[in-house]
């Protein structure tokens, strides 16, 4: 067993990793067009060169329309969102099969309610079998109020459940592990993601932090629940924590490993500490950084998003300020507005391997 701990600080804004990858990919495709437009606007000459006569504000609007068009084209059937859904356990067995709907649907026999039988199949609110507010014994989806539109008692849910059971029992090859690990390759900063990180750094002056994170016991009540989580072990649910970063500083990673005796005994206790001395940045530096983040967020069409498992923080009070009792104050960052970012964030990453 070994554990590697890395700790660092950065001015950062949290974003959704799949949306960031998708938008960077779209932006990369239009970079040559944007470069040509800017050159024509700045240096174009001749009677037919009308772009150079446009105000700079209009040229920026044209750039925005070009970027938005490519984002819309790139959105439908996005490989980024599909791969991330697999990684987070938001997939079902049928998601791993191709052209399986008709064969599986033919193999199930569901007794539809009168409403669904009359042609309202797929409309959850109309299904007579769905959980009611007054029901004492609701399905876990409705009891936890995590996604009422995916009630597990409806005719549609019943049919999906039987089809997925058939998929698990079928002879078709279910490459569940392969599909669910494809995301890790897409965000590998030394591999596939390197080109997107280069675009982010060259065009926006920012870096990105991508960290896998597995659900902890303390996260059970706040972790986003999905109807397809029932096909996965709760303890193995995971996500990717993503931050746009600036002035990122990490201490050298430290790795603790068990001794030979501990390995023979089945493991041991591995303790580790990382200490970082921090010099606060000046307010004018933070203001400049905010403009850089704002431009990247606006151009790429991103919004600040903090995963529920990360929504806690500490506010350090000024030394000697005892008006409110002194000392650090805990905060709930789920109430943070997009305008509250960027903030100085402590990033702690751990990676361990257990062998029994």
MOSUL-V827260 format. One record per pair of residues at least 6 apart in sequence whose C-alpha atoms are under 8 Angstrom apart, sorted by sequence separation. I is the first residue (numbers start at 0). J is the second residue. If there is no record, write none. Layout:
# MOSUL-V827260
[[I/J] [I/J]]
This chain:
# MOSUL-V827260
[[84/90] [93/99] [114/120] [115/121] [119/125] [120/126] [123/129] [131/137] [140/146] [141/147] [150/156] [151/157] [167/173] [184/190] [185/191] [186/192] [187/193] [199/205] [200/206] [261/267] [296/302] [319/325] [43/50] [44/51] [93/100] [119/126] [130/137] [140/147] [149/156] [184/191] [185/192] [199/206] [318/325] [43/51] [50/58] [130/138] [188/196] [214/222] [39/48] [42/51] [140/149] [141/150] [257/266] [316/325] [40/50] [41/51] [115/125] [140/150] [196/206] [257/267] [316/326] [39/50] [40/51] [114/125] [115/126] [130/141] [140/151] [196/207] [315/326] [316/327] [39/51] [40/52] [114/126] [138/150] [139/151] [257/269] [315/327] [316/328] [40/53] [114/127] [138/151] [256/269] [314/327] [315/328] [36/50] [112/126] [113/127] [138/152] [255/269] [313/327] [314/328] [112/127] [255/270] [313/328] [314/329] [112/128] [255/271] [313/329] [314/330] [312/329] [313/330] [40/58] [311/329] [312/330] [215/234] [311/330] [312/331] [130/150] [214/234] [311/331] [312/332] [37/58] [129/150] [214/235] [310/331] [311/332] [129/151] [130/152] [213/235] [214/236] [310/332] [311/333] [129/152] [186/209] [213/236] [214/237] [250/273] [310/333] [124/148] [128/152] [129/153] [213/237] [123/148] [128/153] [212/237] [213/238] [250/275] [123/149] [127/153] [128/154] [211/237] [212/238] [307/333] [123/150] [126/153] [211/238] [212/239] [126/154] [211/239] [212/240] [305/333] [33/62] [210/239] [211/240] [123/153] [209/239] [210/240] [209/240] [210/241] [123/155] [208/240] [209/241] [121/154] [208/241] [209/242] [120/154] [121/155] [207/241] [208/242] [303/337] [120/155] [207/242] [208/243] [302/337] [29/65] [207/243] [208/244] [29/66] [206/243] [207/244] [303/340] [205/243] [206/244] [115/154] [205/244] [206/245] [26/66] [29/69] [205/245] [25/66] [28/69] [204/245] [206/247] [112/154] [26/69] [111/154] [245/288] [25/69] [26/70] [110/154] [25/70] [109/154] [22/70] [25/73] [109/157] [21/70] [109/158] [243/292] [292/341] [108/158] [107/158] [289/340] [21/73] [289/341] [21/74] [104/158] [107/161] [107/162] [21/77] [106/162] [21/79] [104/162] [20/79] [21/80] [103/162] [106/165] [18/79] [17/79] [18/80] [103/165] [17/80] [103/166] [17/83] [240/306] [93/162] [93/163] [92/163] [91/163] [93/166] [92/166] [92/167] [96/171] [96/172] [96/173] [149/226] [95/173] [145/223] [146/224] [95/174] [145/224] [146/225] [95/175] [145/225] [146/226] [92/173] [92/175] [95/178] [223/307] [222/307] [140/226] [205/291] [221/307] [222/308] [204/291] [205/292] [221/308] [203/291] [203/292] [218/308] [265/355] [88/179] [203/294] [203/295] [85/178] [86/179] [85/179] [86/180] [214/308] [85/180] [86/181] [82/178] [86/182] [82/179] [85/182] [82/181] [83/182] [82/182] [79/182] [89/225] [91/227] [89/226] [90/227] [89/227] [90/228] [92/230] [210/348] [88/227] [89/228] [91/230] [88/228] [88/230] [88/231] [88/236] [87/236] [88/237] [87/237] [86/237] [87/238] [86/238] [27/195] [24/195] [27/198] [23/195] [20/195] [23/198] [23/199] [16/209] [16/239] [16/240] [15/240] [16/241] [15/241] [13/240] [14/241] [13/241] [14/242] [13/242] [14/243] [12/242] [13/243] [11/242] [12/243] [11/243] [12/244] [66/298] [11/244] [10/244] [11/245] [9/244] [10/245] [63/298] [9/245] [10/246] [9/246] [10/247] [9/247] [8/247] [9/248] [7/247] [8/248] [7/248] [8/249] [7/249] [6/249] [7/250] [5/249] [6/250] [5/250] [5/251] [6/252] [5/252] [4/252] [5/253] [3/252] [4/253] [3/253] [4/254] [3/254] [2/254] [3/255] [1/254] [2/255] [1/255] [2/256] [1/256] [0/256] [1/257] [0/257] [0/262] [0/266] [2/269] [4/271] [6/273] [5/273] [7/275] [4/273] [6/275] [26/299] [23/299] [22/299] [10/288] [22/300] [12/292] [19/299] [19/301] [18/301] [14/301] [14/302] [15/303] [14/303] [15/304] [13/303] [14/304] [12/303] [13/304] [14/305] [13/305] [12/340] [11/340] [12/341] [11/341] [12/342] [10/341] [11/342] [10/342] [11/343] [10/343] [11/344] [9/343] [10/344] [8/343] [9/344] [8/344] [9/345] [8/345] [9/346] [7/345] [8/346] [6/345] [7/346] [6/346] [7/347] [6/347] [5/347] [6/348] [4/347] [5/348] [4/348] [5/349] [4/349] [3/349] [4/350] [2/349] [3/350] [2/350] [3/351] [2/351] [1/351] [2/352] [0/351] [1/352] [0/352] [1/353] [0/353] [0/354]]
